[in-house]
Amino acid sequence: MDFEKLVVWQRSKCLAVSIYKEFARCGDFGFKDQITRSALSVPSNIAEGMERRSNREKVRFLWIAKASNAELRTQIIIGRDIAYIADPLAENWIMETRELSKMLCGLINKISD
């Protein structure tokens, strides 16, 4: 399966792009580095997993993507709480990470069957 055709990859890639753009001028380099790295990790691990040979390997990388997605959601929540991210944007991103998590679970279950 071509990872670029997966809706979960497309949406996680778009979220990573949005986060990179939003934090392009952020002066807190530690926070910026953490949130952009976790955002980048989600679509990257989906891609890497889907290019693996065995279903077991695919699932392993999808679990890593799911964990990175949870890390990202945590950083978004903290970013909102410290006023780095406006409430409406943070809520949008939080909702997107929740949906991505559900989508990753579905894909993991499908591959595991």
VENSULBEL-V886379 format. One record per residue. RES is the residue in three letters. D_CENTER is the distance of its C-alpha to the mean C-alpha in Angstrom with 1 decimal. Layout:
# VENSULBEL-V886379
RES_D_CENTER ; RES_D_CENTER
This chain:
# VENSULBEL-V886379
MET_19.6 ; ASP_18.2 ; PHE_14.4 ; GLU_14.7 ; LYS_16.3 ; LEU_13.7 ; VAL_12.6 ; VAL_9.2 ; TRP_8.8 ; GLN_10.5 ; ARG_8.6 ; SER_5.1 ; LYS_7.6 ; CYS_9.4 ; LEU_7.1 ; ALA_6.8 ; VAL_10.6 ; SER_11.3 ; ILE_10.2 ; TYR_12.2 ; LYS_15.0 ; GLU_15.2 ; PHE_15.6 ; ALA_17.8 ; ARG_20.9 ; CYS_19.8 ; GLY_22.5 ; ASP_20.8 ; PHE_19.6 ; GLY_18.5 ; PHE_16.1 ; LYS_15.0 ; ASP_14.5 ; GLN_12.4 ; ILE_10.0 ; THR_9.7 ; ARG_9.6 ; SER_6.7 ; ALA_4.7 ; LEU_6.7 ; SER_6.4 ; VAL_3.6 ; PRO_6.1 ; SER_8.8 ; ASN_9.1 ; ILE_9.2 ; ALA_11.8 ; GLU_13.6 ; GLY_13.9 ; MET_15.3 ; GLU_17.8 ; ARG_19.1 ; ARG_22.5 ; SER_22.6 ; ASN_20.8 ; ARG_20.6 ; GLU_18.8 ; LYS_16.3 ; VAL_15.7 ; ARG_15.4 ; PHE_12.5 ; LEU_10.7 ; TRP_11.4 ; ILE_10.0 ; ALA_6.6 ; LYS_7.3 ; ALA_8.6 ; SER_6.1 ; ASN_4.1 ; ALA_7.8 ; GLU_8.5 ; LEU_6.4 ; ARG_8.3 ; THR_11.3 ; GLN_11.4 ; ILE_11.2 ; ILE_14.0 ; ILE_15.9 ; GLY_15.6 ; ARG_17.1 ; ASP_19.7 ; ILE_20.9 ; ALA_21.1 ; TYR_18.7 ; ILE_16.8 ; ALA_19.1 ; ASP_19.1 ; PRO_18.6 ; LEU_15.5 ; ALA_14.0 ; GLU_15.0 ; ASN_13.4 ; TRP_10.0 ; ILE_10.6 ; MET_11.8 ; GLU_9.0 ; THR_6.6 ; ARG_9.8 ; GLU_10.3 ; LEU_7.2 ; SER_8.5 ; LYS_11.9 ; MET_11.3 ; LEU_10.0 ; CYS_13.2 ; GLY_15.2 ; LEU_14.5 ; ILE_15.2 ; ASN_18.3 ; LYS_19.4 ; ILE_19.3 ; SER_20.8 ; ASP_23.8
